[in-house]
């Protein structure tokens, strides 16, 4: 009997790795995944798609292969789910690929062949959430995937294999993701037989080199114009479409800004209860030299739209207004 694999995963990395196992005929006995969040833009294939494709292909009365069940519990760290994994699913091997929840130690200890995770960085760097977005935001020239043993601490287990790829200084996070995606399948292809045989070799991580980054929220895309042009440009490309995007807020119609270089007394709401600020989404920009000395965030030109940074300027080449109607932008205004 082939070893029983419990696959926990999400994202297109999960889709690719699970598709590999299914194409090999490995004994995947269940998928535990997440429900798609209606507030999240689902621009990627998921492991559930791979299982539905597989189940559809084998759905005939003469098939020797059972359909693979799909579960999406809020947590598997409950007594009920522990019992279900232990008594019903009975995994010999747990594979986690972009699964978003922590897994309890007692669940990790269940499979006789161990529990392993595919993480989207070259560990020990960029442990934690959204490693590709963080790497792009920090201007990293190289990213990768790492297969490692699962332990109590996130992404801290011994490394089985890893593979990296160079990314360009103008790559968006999605472009970087597309470049690194094949690394996950290549790693799993190299190591799956050893994992199933219980012979995979692993090397402890160098804790002195470890870095950790938390999850990112849409609000983290706020542009700080006191940053350098390179820092802001990296933020824009790290969170541009299909991610939530970088942005700067502008007061709504009826509200003016206190801005050097503009006439008036500054913040003067016409309505005592003005609506929320309008939000200018910045989907792309180009770094340029500032045409003159200016304060960070100062609008230097309207057409094209150019805004000063700490050390230069950015030409905002692709933008979108959201929220309340904005007062017309003015040269000299500080964002």
Secondary structure, DSSP 8 states (H G I E B T S, - for coil): ----EEEEE-HHHHHHHHHHHHHHT--EEEEE-----TTS---S--HHHHHHHHHHHH-STT-SS---EEE--S-S-SHHHHHHIIIII--SEEEEES--S---HHHHTTSTT-EEEEESSSTTTTEES-HHHHHHHTT-SEEEEEEEE--SSTT-S-EEEEEEEE--TT--HHHHHHHHHHHHHHHHHHHHHHHHHT----B---GGG--EE----GGGGB--TTS-HHHHHHHHHHH-TTS--EEEEE-BTT-----TTSSS-S---SSTT----EEEEEEEEEEE--SS---TTBEEEETTEEEE-SSSEEEEEEEEEEES-B----TT-B-
